[in-house]
Amino acid sequence: MSRWKKVIVGLLVLLNLFVGGITYYAVQVTNDASKMVDSIRQTVKRTSLKRESGEKPNIDNAEPFSILLAGIDTGDLGRSDQGRSDSMMVVTINPKQKKSTIVSLDRDILTKIVGYGTNDKLNHAYAFGGVKMSMDTIETLLDIPLDHYVSINMRGLKDLIDAVGGIEVNNKIDFTLDGIHVAKGKQKLDGEKGLAYARMRYEDPEGDVGRQRRQREVVTKILRKAMSINGVGNYKKILKAVEKNMRTDLSWDDMMDIGTNYLPAFDTIKQKQLVGKSQMIDEIYYQILGTNELLDIQNTLKKQLDKPTASTLPNLNQEDANSLFYDDSDGKASEDTSQFAPGYDNPNNYDTSGNGYQQGSDTTQNGDQTQYDQGYTDPNQGYGGATDPNAGQQSDPYGQPAVNY
């Protein structure tokens, strides 16, 4: 064999080894990432009440779908209990419309807790029955199908911000929270400061409404940075950061399909917020929703999911609709009531009933039990709420609003 032929053969061998090595590395990284997703994946045994077929949208075919994002107020700052879903956002994603929508839901909304047989604060659904009851309750409230969920605790949010390289914000309020100082002005926040930015409430003139706005901002910026990341290796870094602090029913294939088929949907991310007016019922603070505002939010989300809109609020068919909604046809904007409503910060105005809860567990796709979504599953035990027929005279710290998440 001539010398130049030997050189060519040698180069081909090296090239083959190089390509083979790259392929092996890519397969290995993909397998590792898939295993991480398996460790955080927790399916929920439920059928959507709002889909006739009961089947979820086909993500592989880029069909529009919805996700519940639940922020749990535990996992950091010495908090290790179950926590509550005190940050709730519904995200609709439609790649054909090249648009996504994030709607924040106030935790104190008085609503029908589906599967529990009572009306109570929205964030109590998670305490009563974990992710399943939260999804069923929010799905009924918004009159749209909820297809998937992601829940993350405080530690996970902090690590996720670090994993995407931090987020840039223009902070309007100089504040210090739990020893973490966040200066006013444009800056890049790491996980620690980003978490404080998402949690601060008392120094914000808008109270919880302002906090929810900042939480949507943080989620939006994390999403955009995550979707801009190239390579499975970088996704592995993100997953590694949150594997102990996040749960979702999405599979690895779902995540990869979203990363490839749904990129146009993140070109425009619209943000909305569902709040009502303050009302004290039996000396307990609630948010009562306006019929027109709720209808507007419902129709916005339905359009995103390619579902027919409604001209009247479907929720008014409920027998107790008069106690759950009010007529806001006068055109007045919903109040920001979460911090400055009379009696909001008085702990005596919050229900303290509901002893004897039972720690349940959700089942993973492998049939394993996990304590991540412990639920209060005993229907005979009172949790609380002005209209809870099971309420007793016990002591339950979950009857009070969360502080500083």
Secondary structure, DSSP 8 states (H G I E B T S, - for coil): --HHHHHHHHHHHHHHHHHHHHHHHHHHHHHHHHHHHHHHB-------TT-SS-----GGGT--EEEEEEEES-SSTT--S---EEEEEEEEEETTTTEEEEEEE-TTBEEEETTTTEEEETTHHHHHHHHHHHHHHHHHHHTS---EEEEEEHHHHHHHHHHTT-EEEEESS-EEETTEEE-SEEEEE-HHHHHHHHH--TTSTTHHHHHHHHHHHHHHHHHHHHHH--SHHHHHHHHHHHTTTEEES--HHHHHHHHHHSGGGGS-EEEEEE--EEEEETTEEEEEEEHHHHHHHHHHHHHHTT----SS-GGGGSTTHHHHEE--TT-------TTTSTTTT-GGGS--------B--EE-TTS-EESTT--B--TTS----TT-TT--S---GGGS-----
